[in-house]
């Protein structure tokens, strides 16, 4: 029987070759990752706006039966609704039934005011007459609840078209849930146009540079995922 004996030098050479091969592969991975990382960094103005841009939805505006202002971010949404009314886009402005309040204003006035009261007062101050403003029934605590409350308003007033005013990052989710509630299974046939009220604090082009923008985008994706699964 012949025994194959491997000399120590041969074993060392093989081990060194294996190490060189692994180091070469690791170096290749590091280089590729570095190139990709640098490409992502240099190209960030092109791809960073995309996550926020996906959340934004806006439609061409035609004259409608009503303008609906959703609660929240009233500082931006209310002026947008008032401008639409002033431009003759609808004869009525409907205020969502949110039950929140502004603690600072309530403290200053010495009384607790619901958000709908503040929105109504702001609309009147911006030129919308009180007789053209209506408030939805109920206390909506979510966009879904607002959509349900508006569905009942649509049924009671035979609304066929509406302009929905909301914030830019909220527009896609709002449009999706409103259309779902209004037309499935109700099939009310309401033509809904989305108008996004821009928030100068951050836009789709710079949202990652501010804490508010980062939180808003992250939260909106969480809510969008929840709505798709739950509703």
N, C-alpha and C positions, 0 to 999 in steps of 0.2 A: 504494500500500500504506500502510495506516494503522498506525502504531507505537503500542503502548500503553506509555506512560511512567508509572511509579509514582513519585510524589513521595516524598522522604525522610520526610516527616511521616507518610504513610500506612504505610510500611514499619515505622516506629518504633511506631506505634499497634498494628499487628498483632503485632509481636514482644512488646510489653508485654502484650497480651491473652493470648498463648500462655503467657507467664511467669506471669501472674495465675492462669490456669486450672491450670497445673501446681502452683503453690504451694497453690492451694485444694485440689487433690486430695491433695497431700502432707499438708496440715494435717488433712484428713479422716481419712487413714490413721493419722496420729499420734494424733488424738483417739480413734478407734475402738480402736487398740492400747492406749492409756492406760486407757480404760474397761474393756476386757477384762482388762488386767493388774491393775487395781485390784479388779475383780470376783473374779479368781482369788485374789488375795492375801487379800481379806476373806473369801472362801469356803473358804479352805484347810482349816479344821477339817472341812469336809464332804467334800472330794475327796482330800485327802492320805492318809487312812486306806484308801482303796479299793485301791491297789496291794498293800498288805500283806494286807488282808482277803481278797483273791482267793486268796492262797496258803494260807489257813487252811481246813481241812475237818474237820468233826467230825460224828459220827453219834450217834444215840440208842443207848444201851448196853443190851444184853440179856446175860444170863448166857451165857458162852462156855466152850469147852473149855480154852483157854489164853489167857494174857496175854503178848504179845510186846513186849519192850522193845528198841528199836533202840539201837545204840551211838551215842556222842556226846551231848553236853549231859546227861550222867548226873545232874548236880546237880538237874535238874528232872524228868527222865523217870523215874528210879528211885523217888522218893517217890510220884509219880502211880501207878506200877504197884503199889507196896506198898499204897496206899490202896484200889485196886481189888480187890486180893487180900483185904485185910482186910474189905472190904464183901461178900465172897463172890461176886464176879463171875466167878471162874474158880478151879479147883482147882490149877492149875499156872501158874508164871511161866517163860517161856522167854526166855533172854538171847541177844541176837544175837551173832554170832561175830566181832565186830570185834577186830582184833589190836593196836589202839593201846594206849598206856600213859600213865600220868600221871607225868611226870618228877619232879614235886615229891614225891609220895608215895613213889615208888621211891627217891628220894634219902634221904628221911627213914627209910625202913625198911632201906635198904642192900641192896635187891634189886629187880630189875625185875619189875613185876607187869603182866600183861595187863589191858586194860580189863574184860574179862569177869570176871576174878577180883575186881576192885574192885567191880563191879556186884553180883556174887553176895554179897560180904561186906556191902555196903550194904543189900541186900535182907534179909539175915538180921538185920542190926541193926535194921531197921525192922519186924521181926515175921514175915517170910516164912520158914518152916522150910526148912532145906537140902534135905530130901527132896522139896520142892515146886518146886525150882528146877532147870531144865535149861538146858544151853548148846548152841547149834547147832554142828554140825561145820563145820570150815573156817575160813579167815581172810578174812572179808568186808572188802573195801576200799571198797565203795560201797553205796548203797541197793539197787541192782540185784543185787549179789552177795548181800546179805542176803535179798532176796526169793527168789533161787534156792535158798539154803541152807534157808530156811523151807519151800519147796516140797517138798524132800526129807524134811524132818521131818514135814510133813503126810502124805505118802505112807506113811511108816513108822509113824505113830501114828494114822492114820485120823481126823485132826482135821477137824471139820465147821464149827467157828466159832472165831474168834479176835478178841481186842481188841488193836489195834495202838497202842502208846503211843509218841509221838514229840513233837518240839517243834512249836509252833504254825505257824511259817512253813514247816516241812518237811512238814506233814501232807498237803497236796494232792498233791505229787509222790510221797510215800511211798505214799499210798493208790492213786494211779494205777498205779505200777509194780508194786505187790504184786498188785493185782487182775489186771493184765495177765499177769504171770508165773504166777499161780495158775490162771487160767481160760482162757488163750489160749497154746498150743492144748491145755493139759492138761485143762481143764474139770473141775477138782477139786471145784467147787461149794462152796468155803469161804465162809461168811458172814463178812465182815471189817468190824469196827467201828473207826472211828478215834477216838482220844482225844488231844487236843492238850494237852501239858503246858505251861502258861503259863510264860514267862520274865519275871520282874518287871523285869529290866534294861531292857526295852522291850516295848511292846505294839503292836498295830495302830493304836492311837490316838496314839502318840507316837514311832514308829520313826524319823522323820526328824530328831529332835532329838538323837540320839546317833550316834556314829561306828559303834558295833557294830550299831545298827539299820539304818543306811544300807548298810553292807557286807553284812549278812545278807540284806536284801531284794534288793539288786543281784545277789549271788551266786546266790540261789535262783532268780531269773528266768533267769540264764545256764544253770544246771543243768536247769531245767525245759525250756528250749528244746532243750538238748542231748538230754535224754531223749526228748522227742517226736520229734525227728529221727532219733536213733540207734536207739531201741528200738521 
